[in-house]
Amino acid sequence: MENFTNETIDTKQLPRFEEVQLTSLHSNYWKVISFKNLIIFSILAIALVFLWIILEDSERFSVYLVFGIFLIIVNVSFVLNRISFKKKAYAFRNHDVIFRYGIIATNTMVVPYNRVQHVALHEGFISRFFGLATVEIFTAGGSSSDVEIPGIDKVEAENIKQLLMGKIQK
Amino acid sequence: MVRETNFNLPQHQSKIGILVLFFDSLYKFGSAFLPIILFYFIKADFNDKLIVFVEILTILVVAVLIAYLKYRNFTFYIDENLDEFIIHEGIINKTKTSIQLDKIQQVNIHQNLIHRIIGIYAINVDTAGSDKKEGNIKAISHSLALALKFKLLDNEVKNEGIIIDKVVENKEDTSLNVFLKINFLSLLKIGITSNYVKSIGLILTFFFTIIENLKHFRKEDVFDEDKIEKMVNNIPIYYGIFFVIIVMITIIFIINITRTLIKYFNYSIAKQKGSLLLSYGLINTESTILKPEKVQIVNISRNFFQKKLKVLEIKIKQTLSDEKNQNKAQIEIPGCNDFECDEILKLIFKELPQKGTMLQPNFRKLVFAIFLTIVLPLSGFYIFGIYINSEILNYSHFTIVYTIFFLLIHYFGFKNYRLYVNDNHIIKQSGAWDIDKEIIEIEKIQALTTSQLFWHKSINIGSLTIHTAGGNLTFQLCKFDKIKEYVNLWLYKIEKSNSNWI
């Protein structure tokens, strides 16, 4: 009890989460996203073509209009995905993990290590081809406070997992 | 005190409990088949009625059989070596549930009407895990229930003895120390003044389900739409609305009062081994143990009438194991006064959370809310009226009422929207009519999220979400500098201490 002190905390002196240099996702992850989109839109395009053949009065719709709308959707999706990819970034500090994400808004989530319940590594089907993995960090706060950081090099992801496991057990 | 029972050997439920199991399976059958049976009963001629009787008889016999088999196959015991509570059950599919004793969060003893008539109890063992990891014993005698509860929780005290104050433990042991009883009058006050929206929702769902079912069965016979339409058309519209509102309000009052009384009758709170023991209910008696360490968010709610009547409601959110179980993890204490509320808060937080530094939202929050709920719908309304169907414009005087109503709601909502921060607690105040104060302990924060829209960057405003194990707390659109400063401070507080959050 004698060593106990209770000094005023200078809030200006505290480490600032907003000034931390964040690491952006691996550039290969953009390929993963593009690939996924390519597959989805290919399926959609094939379905559209089939629909056009099957429907009897399909002449009523202008091919150019449908194709135009399709192109707009593809482009918008591309732009949104690009923004989302560019915005995602992470940092592992001594005591917490910071993850930034969002499209219109910039959300920055901070999870202290002493609140982490467990850590998992997830490799998606396409991600595996590019040697990438997702680090999933779970807390007791339910899905809203869980962090999933995609697009990390697999070796690095494994290291991160080990680091976190070490921090949790402490 | 309690008859010493050996729980180490597999035990059956109480024999008379077969009756409970019987009603239980009957109820399950009933809720599945009742609409069909009723329908046949009303519509069928005599021959069919015979079939219905045979059907009911079959159901009864099957229910008895199931109840007996369930009783036969249900055993429970405590494995002292592994420190586990084990339940075997199942007729065809056998299930073995084993619960580690130190994972047990709550042991609830409760009674429904049938339990009460035949004088036995049901016991619920709650854990932090998911739904599957829970033990329910449907029929057990009172002494056995108490003994089991004691046994289950006793083990926990052994493991968590450090947390619980030893002095208190020794002195009080299992003896109850009732410190709060909510009287009839307070319940009545709460019944009159709360849950309007919930009740309206209930009435509407009830109403629509009935209509839907009627339509489903016999479209033309039961439900003469023309007749009703004619009837509705004959009544002048204002008179009709007035009438409906009066009826609604009466029904809401009646439902609210009866619901509150039945649910919370004889509400008492006792202290036991550092936790709170709540028990309440007129027909079904519930008793729950609340541990202060498990409390995540405390919500104190009160509206204008309740303020005048000097009552308030407390809702306590505990660690939720599952998103689905959110309602179960929430404990309500209706109708206490300011003093009692303070006492409860002191017990939970070990001190009375004070309102500290205040944060206010930016006026843009008000503007945005008005834009979303007034400007957008009204422009939609007028555009529709002018360009598509001008008949709708006959009702345009309703828009004035609508606008005033929402302006008032938003104005008061904005005025009450505050975040108070002190050394250990965060209090968020919100609401237009029912003013809620949500209190969380900084120690219980799981994660923090700051959020900013890109066009808000230059004017330096943004939002903050505080994640806890009992749900989130969001405070929108206030000074972003301030938010970031607090986030840094809270992170520092959480991270410097090594204490576990539970």
Boltz contact constraints between the chains, C-beta under 6 A:
constraints:
  - contact:
      token1: [A, 11]
      token2: [B, 485]
      max_distance: 6.0
  - contact:
      token1: [A, 11]
      token2: [B, 489]
      max_distance: 6.0
  - contact:
      token1: [A, 14]
      token2: [B, 488]
      max_distance: 6.0
  - contact:
      token1: [A, 14]
      token2: [B, 492]
      max_distance: 6.0
  - contact:
      token1: [A, 16]
      token2: [B, 488]
      max_distance: 6.0
  - contact:
      token1: [A, 18]
      token2: [B, 484]
      max_distance: 6.0
  - contact:
      token1: [A, 95]
      token2: [B, 495]
      max_distance: 6.0
  - contact:
      token1: [A, 104]
      token2: [B, 453]
      max_distance: 6.0
  - contact:
      token1: [A, 105]
      token2: [B, 451]
      max_distance: 6.0
  - contact:
      token1: [A, 105]
      token2: [B, 453]
      max_distance: 6.0
  - contact:
      token1: [A, 106]
      token2: [B, 452]
      max_distance: 6.0
  - contact:
      token1: [A, 107]
      token2: [B, 449]
      max_distance: 6.0
  - contact:
      token1: [A, 107]
      token2: [B, 451]
      max_distance: 6.0
  - contact:
      token1: [A, 108]
      token2: [B, 450]
      max_distance: 6.0
  - contact:
      token1: [A, 109]
      token2: [B, 449]
      max_distance: 6.0
  - contact:
      token1: [A, 110]
      token2: [B, 448]
      max_distance: 6.0
  - contact:
      token1: [A, 111]
      token2: [B, 447]
      max_distance: 6.0
  - contact:
      token1: [A, 112]
      token2: [B, 494]
      max_distance: 6.0
  - contact:
      token1: [A, 112]
      token2: [B, 495]
      max_distance: 6.0
  - contact:
      token1: [A, 115]
      token2: [B, 446]
      max_distance: 6.0
  - contact:
      token1: [A, 115]
      token2: [B, 501]
      max_distance: 6.0
  - contact:
      token1: [A, 139]
      token2: [B, 446]
      max_distance: 6.0
  - contact:
      token1: [A, 139]
      token2: [B, 447]
      max_distance: 6.0
  - contact:
      token1: [A, 140]
      token2: [B, 446]
      max_distance: 6.0
  - contact:
      token1: [A, 140]
      token2: [B, 469]
      max_distance: 6.0
  - contact:
      token1: [A, 141]
      token2: [B, 446]
      max_distance: 6.0
  - contact:
      token1: [A, 141]
      token2: [B, 447]
      max_distance: 6.0
  - contact:
      token1: [A, 141]
      token2: [B, 467]
      max_distance: 6.0
  - contact:
      token1: [A, 141]
      token2: [B, 469]
      max_distance: 6.0
  - contact:
      token1: [A, 144]
      token2: [B, 467]
      max_distance: 6.0
  - contact:
      token1: [A, 144]
      token2: [B, 472]
      max_distance: 6.0
  - contact:
      token1: [A, 145]
      token2: [B, 446]
      max_distance: 6.0
  - contact:
      token1: [A, 145]
      token2: [B, 447]
      max_distance: 6.0
  - contact:
      token1: [A, 145]
      token2: [B, 467]
      max_distance: 6.0
